[in-house]
Amino acid sequence: MSARYKQQATLASHYHVKNKLIAGYDLWLMGISLLILGIGLIMVASASISISAKEFNDPLHYFWRQGFSAAIGLCLALVILKIPMRFWEAISAPLLMTAIFLLILILIPGIGKEVNGSMRWVQLGPFALQASEPVKLCVIAYLAGYMVRHGETVQTEFSGFIKPIGVLTFISGLLLLEPDFGASVVLFATALGMLFMGGVPLTRFFAWVSVAISALITLAILSPYRMQRLMSFVDPWKDPYDSGFQLTQALIAFGRGDWFGVGLGSSVQKLFYLPEAHTDFVFSVLAEELGLLGSITMILLYSFIIWRAFVIGHIAERVEKYFAAYFAYGIGLIIGIQAYINIGVNMGVLPTKGLTLPMMSYGGNSLIIFCMLLGILLRIEYENRQDTRNIISNVVPTYA
């Protein structure tokens, strides 16, 4: 048997057990994703019940809105499951133009909607579109397409690497004008990770990682409010009633949670002590109510999705579906980076940033986009199965 056929037969065994194919979609990935989504809905309901009752006279106001967004996201994911990956590859460049258009649109006075000092939303009737969320999907699709079209150049020439970095720098600049420092960090880190997976030489990769980190630190230092956040992160107890208030309240929530938590719905910190309890700091409420055991369980659930995304990407790469492979890597990277930054912020190991916890924090735009990304990941896995079926039919019978 040739080396190529040996490799194909080994790959085929991933889906082949006693000459029988496993049909359908990745039930483990689907199940874990739905589990995180379900836990997120429960925690949004629990964390927002007091503020919902006070502001809207409806204890479940935020829960109903999040549930509606979840329904939209799941419907879109079901539609995406039927869309071939070649469609996303064909529109990858137009998606980049769409992302840039959205980011410019919200900066136009009278169109962009300002909330808490940031111009991040476009009002569409009763709904508000947060431009940075669909931009994540658009950028991942663009980079995956770029690395397929210029794969050899990316790996061998400096120009092949610097062009997408230039595009990401421009997009990050637009995000910083909103300002949305957290989204720019996540997008830039995801892009560098995808380029690394695409075969960029280590020396070039680490050189640009150093440049990116230096630039982000400089931006943080030069901005007064970011500098204040950085100082409160270093020692939140120095000013626990002002700049360090949010972080100290989050740490109190972790302390109260102990090993097994105070019980679902029994959090004290969500009762107007912890700001943004149902959005950026929902993980702190989870830690208080479900304890260390619940926190570790959530981290493991996210780790499974990230691991599965990389496995799916690796298999797609081995069957020479490079666009799908890079897209899967990008999905795993953006979920992992954003989830662990949010968790790190909640635990006080990273400076405070306005980033949601994927599929858990309140925020309809974020929830819908991550549902769509997971739908794409399931589609990539499904197409991997179809290609593996062809490999099995061509390779396994011959050498049985």
N, C-alpha and C positions, 0 to 999 in steps of 0.2 A: 504493500500500500504506500502511495506517495505521501510525502510530508503534508501536502495540502489536503489530501483526503483524510489523513489522520486527524488534522486540525478540525475539519468539518465534522467528522464522526464524533469527536470529543464534544464539539459544540452542540451537535444534535442530541447528545445524551442529556443535555440540560433539560430538555422537554420530552425525553423519550424514556419510558419505563416499561420494560417487557413488551416492546414493539407497539405500545399504545401511546397515542398523543394526548396530552392534557389540553382540552379545548377551552375556548372562551378567553376571558380577560384575567389579569393578575388579581385573584381574589384577595390575597394578603395585602397588596398595596391598596386596593379599593377599600377593604375592610378597615385597615389602620387609618386611612385618610378620613373615612366616615366617622370613625371613633373619635379622632381629634376634633372633627367638626361638631360632633354631638357634645363632647365635653366642653368645647368652646361656647356653645349655645347655653349650656347649663351655667357656666361660670359668668357669662355676660349677664344672665338673668340674676344670678346671686350678687354679683359685684355692683350692679346698677339699680337694684331694687329701691334703695333709699333715695338716691338722687332722682330716679324716675318719678317716684311718688311726690317728691317735693316740687319738681319743675313742671310735671305734666299731669299730676294727680292720677297717674296710672303706674303702678309698681312694675309693670312688664312692658313699658313703652319701648325701651331699647331692645328688649328681647324680641318683640314682634318685628321691629325693623330689621334686626339681625337675621331673624328667621326668614323674612321676605328676601333678603339678599342671598341667604343660603339657598333658597328655592331657585332663584335666578341663576346662581352659580352652578348648581347641580344640573339644571336644564341645559345650560350652555355646555357643561362638561359632557352631557349625553350626546349633544349635537356634534361636539368636537370628536368624540369617539368614532364617528362615521366619516370624518374628513381625512383623506390620505395625507401623509407627511409631504408628498410632492407639492400639495397646494400651498403649505406654509413656506416651502422652499421657493416657490414661484413668486410669492408676494413678500419675501423677506426684505428686499430693498424698499418697496413702497411703504412697508411698515415703519422703517426708519424715518422716512419723510413724514409719516403720520405722527410719530412721536415728537419730532422737532416742531411740527405745526402746532400740536397741542401745548407744548411748553411755551411757545411764543404767544399763543392765543391767550393764555391765562395772565400774561404780563401786560396785556393791553388794557388800559383803564376803561372801566365800564363793562368789560367782559369778565375779567377775573374777579373772583369773590374773595374778599379778605376775611380771615378768621384767625383770631388770636395773633394778629400782627403778621400773618403769612398769607401770601397770595397764591394759593395752591388749587383752587377750585373754579370750575366753570358751572354756573347755574343753568340747568336744563329743565325748566318748569319746576316741578316739585322735587327734582333730584339734583344732586350736586356731584359733578365728576371731578375726582382728584386726579389730575393729569399724570402724576408720577407713578401711579399704579399701572395703567396700560402701557406706559413707557417701558416698564420692566419686561413685559412679554415682547414688545417690539424690538428692544435692544438684543435680547437673547436670540430671537429669530434672525435678526440682521447679522450678528456675529457668527452664528452657525452657518448661514449662507455665505458669508465672506470667507470663512475658513475652508469651505468646500471649493469656492471659486479660485482662491489664492493660497491653497494649502501649502504648496511647495515654496512659494514666496514667503509665507509666514515663517516657515521653518528655516529658511536659508538666508533671507535678505532682511536688512534693517527696515527698508521701506514697507515690506509686507507687515511688519509688526507695528510700525509707528502710525500707519494710516488709521486703523481702528482705534488706536489710542487717541489720535487727534479728534476723531468723531466723538469718543466718550468724553474727552475733555470739554468739547463744545457743549454736549448735553449736560454734563456736570455743572458747567458755568451757568446754564439756564436754570438748573435746579437751585443753585446757590443764590440766584437772583430772587427766588420766591420769598424767603429762603427755605431750602429743604436739605440741610447738611446730611441727615441720616440716609436719605434716598440716594444721594450722590455717592456716599461711602459704599453702600451696598452694591450699587450698579458698577462702580469702578472695580471693587473687589471681585465681583462676579465675572466681569470682562477679563481681568487679569487671570483668573482661574481658568476660564475657557481657553484663553490663548495658551496657557501652560499645557492644558490637556491636548491642545492642537499641535504641540511639538515645538514650541518656542524654546530655543537654547536656554539652559539654566542661567548662564551668566547674564544674558540680556534680560531674562525675566526678573531675576533678583535685583538687577540694577534699576529697572523701572518700578519695581515694588518699593525700593528705597526712595525713589523720587516721589512716588505717589504718597507715601507715608509722610515724607517731609513736607510736601505741599499741603496735605490735610492738617498737619500739626500747625503749620504757619497760618493757615486760614483760621484755625481755632484760636490761636493766640492773638491774632489781629482783630478778631471780632469780640467786642466787650461782653455780649451776653453768652457767647460760647466760652470765653475765658472764665466767666463767673460760674458756669456749669462745671468747668474743669476743676476749679478751686474747691467747689462744694463737693465734688466727687473725691478729691484727695482727703478732705477732712469734713464730712457732713456734720459732725457733732460740734464743730466750731461755731456754727450758726444754725442750730436745729430748728429755729422758728422762722427762718427766712430762706436764704439760699439753699440750705441743706434740709429743708423741711420734707420735701417729697421723698428723698432717699432715706432719711431717718425713719419716716413712717413705713416705708417699704421694708426696711430692716427689722423694725418692730414686728411687722406682720410675719416675717420669716421666723423670728424668735418665738412668737406666740404659737406658731404651728407645731414646733417640736417634732417628734417622730411621726405621729399619726394625725395631727391636725386637731382643730377645735370642733370639727364637724361641718358638713356642707350647710351653707347658709348662716353659720354662726360667727362669721368674721366681724370683728369690732372695727378694724381699720377702714373698712369700706363705708363706715357710718360717718362720712364727711371728714375723716382724718387724712386718708390717702387720696391726693388729687389724681385724676385720670384713672380711677380704680378699674373701670370697665374697658379702658382702651390700652394705653401703653403699659399699665401696671397690673393687668389682670393676673399675671403669673404670681405676683405677690399675694393676691387674695387666694389664689389656688394653694399656695404654700401654707398660708395661715389655716385654711379650712381642711386641707388634705394632708398637710405635714410633709416631712422629708420624703416619705414613701410615695406620696402623690407627685411630688416634684420630680423625683428620679424616674418615676413611671412616664411622665410626660417627656422628659429628656430622651428616654429610650424609644418612645414612639416616634419622635422626630428623627432620631438617629436611624431608625429602621427605614423611614422614607428616603432619607439621604443616601443610605447604603444601597437601597433598592434602585434609586435613580442612577447611581454609578454602575451598578451591575447591568441594568438595562442599556445604558450607554455603551458599556464595554462590549456587550453582545452585538449591538447594532454596528459597532465599529468592526467587529470581526466578520460580519456578513457584508461588509463594505457599504453600509448605509450611513455615510459619514455625517450628513446633515442631521439625521435623527440622533446620531450618537452625540454630536456636540450640543444639540438642543437638550437632550436628557442630562448631560453634564451641567449645562447652564441652569436647568430647573433644580437639580440637586444642590448646586452651589448657592443659588439665591434663597432657597428655603433654609438651607443650613446657616448661611451667613446671617440672614435677618433673624432667624429664630434664636440663635446663640448670642447675637448682639442684644436682643431684647431681654433674654434671660440674664445675661451678664449685667445689663443696666439694672434690672430688678434686684439682683443680688449685690450690687455695689462694687462689682469688679470692673465695670466700664463706665465712662462718663455718660450722663443722661442724654438720650437722643429720642426724638419723636418717631420711633419705629414700632409698628404693630407686631404682635406675635402671630405668625401666619395661621389662619383658619381659627384663631381663638379670640383675639382682641376684637372689640367692637369696631366696625368700619366696613361698610358695604362694598366700597370699591376694592379694598384689599382682599376681602373674602371672595368676591367674584373672580378676580384675576387669579388668585391661587387655585380656585376650583378649576379654572380654565387650564392652568399650567399642569395640574394633576391629570386632567382629561387628556391633554397632549401626551403626557408621560405614559398613560395607559394605552393610548393609541400606538406609541412607539413600541411598547412591549407586545401589543397585539400583532403588529407587522413583523416583529422579530419572530413570533411564533409561526407566521405564515411562511417566512423565508426558511425557517428551520424545518418546517414540514417538507419543503422542496428538497432540502439537503438530505433529510432522512430517506425520502423516497428514492433519491438518486444514489446515496452512499451506503446506507445501512443494508438494503437487500443484497447489494453486490458483495459485501464482505461479511454477511451473516454466517 
